[in-house]
């Protein structure tokens, strides 16, 4: 096993910016529920939730500083899940 002695220090200001962004995106997603956007409400909620999850994974779970294989595997898994959801919705629409 390798000893990972590389320290990465992220300033607290960055965490506060990410927290403010997450709060803002949450308020936007709550605001979208009060606005009549028709079919786009679910898509908007999914996009906002995806952005929030990416921010949490990259900064709070430190994916930004992980191995390259994990930096490739995690987005690939998200793309795979998105593809499965897309195919499921296609099947649901064409029944």
N, CA, C and O of each residue as an XYZ file, in Angstrom:
380
protein
N       0.837     -1.175      0.000
C       0.000      0.000      0.000
C       0.876      1.231      0.000
O       1.943      1.266      0.613
N       0.410      2.210     -0.684
C       1.138      3.468     -0.740
C       0.745      4.359      0.427
O      -0.402      4.362      0.874
N       1.703      5.096      0.898
C       1.397      6.102      1.898
C       1.085      7.408      1.186
O       1.927      7.956      0.475
N      -0.093      7.884      1.376
C      -0.492      9.143      0.759
C      -0.262     10.259      1.771
O      -1.106     10.528      2.625
N       0.874     10.890      1.659
C       1.196     11.988      2.554
C       0.913     13.334      1.921
O       1.257     14.374      2.483
N       0.292     13.320      0.761
C      -0.029     14.575      0.110
C      -1.203     15.218      0.835
O      -2.290     14.647      0.926
N      -0.963     16.390      1.335
C      -2.049     17.099      1.990
C      -2.604     18.129      1.033
O      -1.862     18.790      0.306
N      -3.878     18.251      1.041
C      -4.526     19.280      0.236
C      -5.376     20.111      1.182
O      -6.243     19.605      1.894
N      -5.102     21.357      1.162
C      -5.828     22.249      2.048
C      -6.696     23.152      1.196
O      -6.208     23.917      0.364
N      -7.964     23.045      1.418
C      -8.921     23.895      0.722
C      -9.328     24.985      1.699
O      -9.699     24.692      2.836
N      -9.262     26.223      1.275
C      -9.661     27.300      2.199
C     -11.138     27.201      2.575
O     -11.970     26.733      1.799
N     -11.431     27.654      3.783
C     -12.819     27.624      4.245
C     -13.711     28.478      3.361
O     -14.909     28.212      3.255
N     -13.152     29.493      2.728
C     -13.930     30.352      1.846
C     -14.516     29.548      0.684
O     -15.646     29.797      0.262
N     -13.750     28.586      0.168
C     -14.249     27.740     -0.913
C     -15.438     26.912     -0.440
O     -16.435     26.790     -1.151
N     -15.334     26.347      0.755
C     -16.449     25.572      1.298
C     -17.680     26.451      1.519
O     -18.808     26.005      1.307
N     -17.471     27.668      1.933
C     -18.607     28.575      2.125
C     -19.253     28.935      0.789
O     -20.475     29.058      0.706
N     -18.440     29.106     -0.260
C     -18.999     29.362     -1.587
C     -19.820     28.175     -2.088
O     -20.902     28.342     -2.651
N     -19.287     26.979     -1.871
C     -20.018     25.777     -2.292
C     -21.302     25.635     -1.488
O     -22.344     25.281     -2.041
N     -21.238     25.906     -0.195
C     -22.439     25.852      0.635
C     -23.472     26.870      0.171
O     -24.661     26.558      0.092
N     -23.028     28.080     -0.135
C     -23.947     29.107     -0.632
C     -24.558     28.690     -1.967
O     -25.738     28.934     -2.218
N     -23.755     28.063     -2.819
C     -24.278     27.568     -4.091
C     -25.307     26.477     -3.894
O     -26.330     26.454     -4.579
N     -25.048     25.566     -2.958
C     -26.005     24.491     -2.684
C     -27.315     25.046     -2.122
O     -28.397     24.586     -2.485
N     -27.208     26.027     -1.243
C     -28.422     26.643     -0.695
C     -29.183     27.370     -1.792
O     -30.409     27.284     -1.859
N     -28.465     28.084     -2.651
C     -29.116     28.804     -3.749
C     -29.812     27.823     -4.699
O     -30.944     28.066     -5.118
N     -29.147     26.726     -5.036
C     -29.763     25.743     -5.923
C     -30.976     25.083     -5.272
O     -31.951     24.768     -5.953
N     -30.919     24.874     -3.964
C     -32.078     24.320     -3.257
C     -33.247     25.297     -3.292
O     -34.390     24.898     -3.516
N     -32.961     26.574     -3.070
C     -34.032     27.578     -3.141
C     -34.605     27.693     -4.546
O     -35.808     27.889     -4.717
N     -33.745     27.570     -5.546
C     -34.236     27.597     -6.930
C     -35.126     26.397     -7.199
O     -36.168     26.530     -7.841
N     -34.726     25.217     -6.713
C     -35.552     24.028     -6.956
C     -36.885     24.118     -6.223
O     -37.898     23.626     -6.721
N     -36.897     24.744     -5.045
C     -38.168     24.953     -4.349
C     -39.003     25.985     -5.110
O     -40.219     25.833     -5.228
N     -38.358     27.027     -5.622
C     -39.072     28.049     -6.383
C     -39.672     27.507     -7.663
O     -40.739     27.950     -8.088
N     -39.000     26.556     -8.277
C     -39.514     25.975     -9.526
C     -40.811     25.213     -9.268
O     -41.666     25.134    -10.149
N     -40.965     24.651     -8.067
C     -42.195     23.921     -7.779
C     -43.402     24.854     -7.693
O     -44.538     24.418     -7.879
N     -43.161     26.133     -7.413
C     -44.262     27.093     -7.320
C     -44.575     27.769     -8.652
O     -45.572     28.481     -8.774
N     -43.721     27.543     -9.647
C     -43.935     28.129    -10.970
C     -44.440     27.030    -11.886
O     -43.924     25.913    -11.862
N     -45.425     27.331    -12.675
C     -45.999     26.350    -13.594
C     -45.143     26.272    -14.855
O     -45.233     27.138    -15.725
N     -44.303     25.221    -14.953
C     -43.472     25.038    -16.138
C     -43.853     23.774    -16.908
O     -43.172     23.394    -17.860
N     -44.914     23.143    -16.504
C     -45.432     21.988    -17.233
C     -44.531     20.772    -17.117
O     -44.162     20.349    -16.021
N     -44.190     20.226    -18.262
C     -43.397     19.001    -18.319
C     -41.951     19.212    -17.894
O     -41.247     18.249    -17.590
N     -41.508     20.446    -17.871
C     -40.106     20.717    -17.585
C     -39.796     20.758    -16.087
O     -38.637     20.918    -15.706
N     -40.801     20.616    -15.243
C     -40.540     20.681    -13.796
C     -39.704     19.494    -13.324
O     -38.820     19.657    -12.484
N     -39.973     18.317    -13.852
C     -39.191     17.144    -13.458
C     -37.780     17.234    -14.006
O     -36.818     16.920    -13.305
N     -37.650     17.660    -15.256
C     -36.321     17.794    -15.851
C     -35.499     18.848    -15.111
O     -34.304     18.662    -14.883
N     -36.137     19.945    -14.741
C     -35.445     20.995    -14.002
C     -34.996     20.485    -12.637
O     -33.873     20.753    -12.209
N     -35.860     19.763    -11.965
C     -35.505     19.213    -10.658
C     -34.343     18.223    -10.772
O     -33.455     18.216     -9.920
N     -34.341     17.398    -11.806
C     -33.259     16.434    -11.992
C     -31.944     17.121    -12.331
O     -30.889     16.703    -11.853
N     -31.992     18.154    -13.138
C     -30.767     18.884    -13.482
C     -30.195     19.573    -12.252
O     -28.991     19.503    -12.005
N     -31.042     20.234    -11.485
C     -30.567     20.909    -10.276
C     -30.021     19.907     -9.255
O     -29.008     20.175     -8.610
N     -30.675     18.769     -9.107
C     -30.186     17.740     -8.189
C     -28.848     17.169     -8.664
O     -27.982     16.852     -7.848
N     -28.683     17.042     -9.964
C     -27.410     16.551    -10.499
C     -26.281     17.534    -10.235
O     -25.179     17.135     -9.858
N     -26.553     18.813    -10.433
C     -25.539     19.833    -10.175
C     -25.149     19.831     -8.701
O     -23.969     19.925     -8.363
N     -26.143     19.722     -7.833
C     -25.853     19.699     -6.394
C     -25.045     18.460     -6.010
O     -24.122     18.549     -5.201
N     -25.382     17.326     -6.577
C     -24.635     16.109     -6.238
C     -23.210     16.170     -6.760
O     -22.294     15.672     -6.106
N     -23.005     16.767     -7.920
C     -21.648     16.911     -8.447
C     -20.824     17.813     -7.540
O     -19.665     17.512     -7.256
N     -21.411     18.914     -7.083
C     -20.691     19.802     -6.174
C     -20.305     19.091     -4.878
O     -19.186     19.246     -4.389
N     -21.228     18.319     -4.330
C     -20.950     17.603     -3.086
C     -19.857     16.557     -3.295
O     -18.944     16.437     -2.478
N     -19.949     15.810     -4.376
C     -18.963     14.755     -4.624
C     -17.582     15.334     -4.872
O     -16.593     14.826     -4.341
N     -17.501     16.392     -5.673
C     -16.196     16.934     -6.037
C     -15.523     17.628     -4.859
O     -14.331     17.424     -4.627
N     -16.262     18.441     -4.114
C     -15.622     19.237     -3.073
C     -15.708     18.620     -1.679
O     -14.693     18.532     -0.989
N     -16.880     18.199     -1.256
C     -17.007     17.698      0.110
C     -16.500     16.267      0.260
O     -16.025     15.883      1.329
N     -16.599     15.480     -0.805
C     -16.087     14.114     -0.741
C     -14.687     14.014     -1.351
O     -14.141     12.917     -1.469
N     -14.116     15.131     -1.731
C     -12.732     15.259     -2.199
C     -12.414     14.409     -3.420
O     -11.301     13.894     -3.532
N     -13.345     14.251     -4.318
C     -13.059     13.532     -5.558
C     -12.038     14.297     -6.395
O     -11.309     13.710     -7.195
N     -11.997     15.584     -6.204
C     -11.056     16.423     -6.933
C      -9.610     16.011     -6.669
O      -8.745     16.203     -7.524
N      -9.344     15.454     -5.505
C      -7.988     15.083     -5.128
C      -7.765     13.581     -5.105
O      -6.722     13.133     -4.628
N      -8.696     12.795     -5.598
C      -8.571     11.342     -5.587
C      -7.767     10.852     -6.788
O      -7.291     11.632     -7.613
N      -7.636      9.528     -6.849
C      -6.923      8.905     -7.964
C      -7.634      9.192     -9.277
O      -8.836      9.454     -9.307
N      -6.869      9.138    -10.359
C      -7.436      9.400    -11.692
C      -8.488      8.363    -12.061
O      -9.463      8.689    -12.737
N      -8.304      7.123    -11.628
C      -9.264      6.076    -11.982
C     -10.629      6.370    -11.366
O     -11.658      6.108    -11.987
N     -10.644      6.909    -10.154
C     -11.912      7.276     -9.528
C     -12.520      8.507    -10.193
O     -13.740      8.620    -10.309
N     -11.664      9.423    -10.627
C     -12.161     10.606    -11.321
C     -12.786     10.245    -12.658
O     -13.610     11.000    -13.175
N     -12.416      9.119    -13.221
C     -13.021      8.647    -14.466
C     -14.226      7.754    -14.168
O     -15.238      7.830    -14.864
N     -14.127      6.911    -13.142
C     -15.176      5.934    -12.857
C     -16.462      6.590    -12.360
O     -17.551      6.179    -12.759
N     -16.358      7.588    -11.507
C     -17.563      8.204    -10.937
C     -18.414      8.885    -12.012
O     -19.621      8.644    -12.050
N     -17.842      9.730    -12.893
C     -18.691     10.283    -13.963
C     -19.234      9.211    -14.904
O     -20.349      9.335    -15.412
N     -18.448      8.156    -15.137
C     -18.931      7.076    -15.997
C     -20.142      6.391    -15.381
O     -21.074      6.019    -16.095
N     -20.138      6.223    -14.077
C     -21.283      5.609    -13.405
C     -22.508      6.514    -13.496
O     -23.622      6.040    -13.717
N     -22.295      7.828    -13.322
C     -23.416      8.757    -13.461
C     -23.982      8.748    -14.875
O     -25.197      8.815    -15.061
N     -23.114      8.666    -15.863
C     -23.584      8.597    -17.249
C     -24.360      7.311    -17.478
O     -25.386      7.319    -18.158
N     -23.882      6.206    -16.919
C     -24.588      4.934    -17.054
C     -25.968      4.988    -16.405
O     -26.947      4.522    -16.988
N     -26.048      5.548    -15.218
C     -27.349      5.676    -14.535
C     -28.278      6.580    -15.343
O     -29.465      6.286    -15.482
N     -27.741      7.674    -15.873
C     -28.549      8.560    -16.709
C     -29.046      7.864    -17.960
O     -30.186      8.067    -18.377
N     -28.199      7.047    -18.558
C     -28.599      6.292    -19.745
C     -29.700      5.291    -19.423
O     -30.649      5.140    -20.192
N     -29.579      4.611    -18.298
C     -30.615      3.656    -17.888
C     -31.936      4.379    -17.633
O     -32.995      3.892    -18.029
N     -31.882      5.540    -16.974
C     -33.104      6.314    -16.751
C     -33.712      6.785    -18.071
O     -34.931      6.761    -18.240
N     -32.869      7.210    -19.000
C     -33.353      7.664    -20.304
C     -34.041      6.539    -21.054
O     -35.110      6.739    -21.630
N     -33.442      5.366    -21.054
C     -34.048      4.215    -21.737
C     -35.348      3.814    -21.047
O     -36.306      3.419    -21.711
N     -35.386      3.912    -19.722
C     -36.616      3.592    -18.990
C     -37.730      4.557    -19.363
O     -38.868      4.137    -19.575
N     -37.413      5.859    -19.446
C     -38.423      6.838    -19.829
C     -38.871      6.641    -21.271
O     -40.044      6.849    -21.581
N     -37.960      6.244    -22.159
C     -38.358      5.955    -23.538
C     -39.334      4.789    -23.576
O     -40.331      4.833    -24.297
N     -39.050      3.741    -22.797
C     -39.955      2.604    -22.747
C     -41.310      3.005    -22.196
O     -42.341      2.544    -22.685
N     -41.318      3.843    -21.202
C     -42.563      4.296    -20.588
C     -43.369      5.146    -21.576
O     -44.592      5.022    -21.626
N     -42.724      5.992    -22.349
C     -43.432      6.878    -23.292
C     -44.014      6.141    -24.478
O     -45.039      6.570    -25.007
N     -43.409      5.052    -24.919
C     -43.865      4.374    -26.114
C     -44.710      3.138    -25.835
O     -44.816      2.261    -26.693
N     -45.297      3.053    -24.683
C     -46.196      1.938    -24.391
C     -47.574      2.234    -24.877
O     -48.474      1.409    -24.720
